[in-house]
Amino acid sequence: MQLKVWRRLLKKEIQILKENSLESLNKISTVASIGGGPIGAGWAAHFLAKGLNVKCYLHSENEIDDYKSLIKMAWETLEKLGIDKTASLEKMQIFTNLKESLTEVDFVQESIPEILNIKQDFYSQIDLFLNPSVIIASSTSGLLISDIVKNCNTKDRAIVGHPFNPPYLLPLVEVVASEYTNKLCVDQAVSFYKAVGKVPIVLKKEIPGFIATRLQEALWREALHMVANDEATPEQIDLALINGPAPRMAYQGQCMAFHVACGEGGMATNLDQFGPALQLPWTRLKAPELTQELRDKMVNGCKDMSKGKHFLEMAKDRDNAIAAILSAIKNNHPNN
């Protein structure tokens, strides 16, 4: 009986600690970046550029030189873009001792190998070293956080914080909670990511691969099919993307691109006119049934994004953005 009461009091105390320590973003001044690869180093560089203190954990001292090289490469680009006035590489510490790297930190960004049992072992260890109020965000590109925290005693403070590579340049962070995750942790993680210049998207539910990775994977698999069937070469595939949809998608995503492309009728015209083409063999990926409900979700979603703008205004904005992107690519192309 006493044990149950103790556990209940401890749980309440942990919750109070979380609420008190996370109520102000000003308290997130030191971040632990766990993992020595390009993602871990990329996150470290990004946090450093925002003026934060970063404690980096590497599995072995043999990784230190390569890690520093990755940081240096990222830093050169970040300095061109503009870094915080308080930013300094001197704010980085590198550890090969996990306990030392997790001591007195306010946020953890985990980027260890994408192997489930390795991640599970890691999350079982951090309970021993990390303040229970600290959020742990995994950079996993597809694993479910509910699986990752299987052996973790503080499942409620773990989330996915999946970046796109390189993390110090691309703003996207996909935030995914499990059934165990405390909503307060999600809200605070989103606020933190926004404060350091990221664009966080909170998924409506846990799905393998999240949003961006699933979209990229669909494109990748179709590319592999075309190469395997001698329908296209890797060079042709990349040229088609670079000179076709890629510059446009840098400004408009897939949904808005089709919405604006169909004139005043927008997405409604697109789906009503081209909906039957979903049944044609234009890809190996099977299309969902275009039900009225799906049609309305797409149409209404695009109307919300357009915010009442006329399609000619959106088309002009698109053209100006594409022209700027193409000009930047041309000016920075190694063959020029």
Protein Blocks (a to p, Z undefined) as FASTA:
>chain_A
ZZmmmmmmmmmmmmmmmmmmmmpmklmmbccdedjbfklmmmmmmmmmnopacddddfbf
klmmmmmmmmmmmmmmmmmnopafkbcfklpccdfbfklmmgopabdcdfbdfbfklmmm
mmmmmmmmgcfkbccddfbfkbafklmmmmpcblmlgccddddddfklmmbdcddddfkl
cfklmmmmmmmmmmnopacdddfbdcehijmlmmmmmmmmmmmmmmmnopacfklmmmmm
mmmmmmmmmmmcfklmmmmmnojnlmmlmmmmmmmmmmpcfbfbdcddddfklmmmmmmm
mmmmnnopafklmmmmmmmmmmmmmmmmmmmgmkZZ
